[in-house]
């Protein structure tokens, strides 16, 4: 890990010493802003796909059923997932 950091520091130092540091950082910043704008505007988003009706109904039923059980004050650590027995 330290070798990678040292290598990165050398590359950055080299780029800055030749005056390319500011240009490279500006280019990265601009590309980041463009990528965030694509996400924000939805220009690169995939088309929405509706959930099939049977799955949507069952999902909503499970959601409603979740309100029929009280929330416990605390959870027992032994009631969780156990890798050894596949639960």
N, C-alpha and C positions, 0 to 999 in steps of 0.2 A: 504494500500500500504506500509506503514512504517513497519507493522508487517511482511510482506513478505520479505522486505529488511533485517530486523533484523534476520529473520530466515535463509535467504541465507547467511548472514555474519557469523552466528553461524556455519552453516554447512561447509562453506569454512574454517573458523578458525579451526574447529575440524579436518578437513582433512589435513590441512597444519601442524597442531601441531603433527599429527601422521606420518608425512612424506609422506602422500599419495597425497598431493596437486600437486606436480610436475608430478607425474605419471599420475594422472587424467587429468591434463591440457595437457600433451603430447598426451594422448590417444584421447582427444577431437580434438586436432589439427591435428593428423594423420587422424582421420575419416573425418574431414572437407576437408583435402587435397585429400583424396580418392574420396569423393563425388564430389568435383570440377573437379577432373580428369575425372570421369565418364561423367560429363556434357560436358567438353571440348572435349573429344575424341569421344563422341557420342556412347559409348559402351552401354549405357542404354537408348538410344533414341528409340522412337517408329518408326515404318516404315512410310515413307512419304505417304501421300494419296493425289492424284491429285484432283484438283477442277473440278467438272463436267463442261463440255464444255459450256452449256447455262449460268451457273452462271459466269464462267470466262469471257465470251463475254460481258455480261451485266456489270460486274464489270469494265472491261476495257473501255466500252462505257461511264460509269459514270465518270471514271477517265479523259477521254478525254474531256467530257463536262465541267468538273471543270475548264478548262483553258479558256472557253468562257466567263466567268464572271470576271470582274475586282475585285481586292482585295480592299475593302473600306479602306479609311484612318483611320477610327475608327468605332467601332461597337456600335450600340445603345443598352443599357442595357435592354430595354423593348422588344427587338426582340428575347429574349432567351426563354428557356424552362420555362413554368409556371405550377407548380404542381397543382394549384387549378383548372385549366380548362383542364388539361391533355395534353397540347401541348408539 
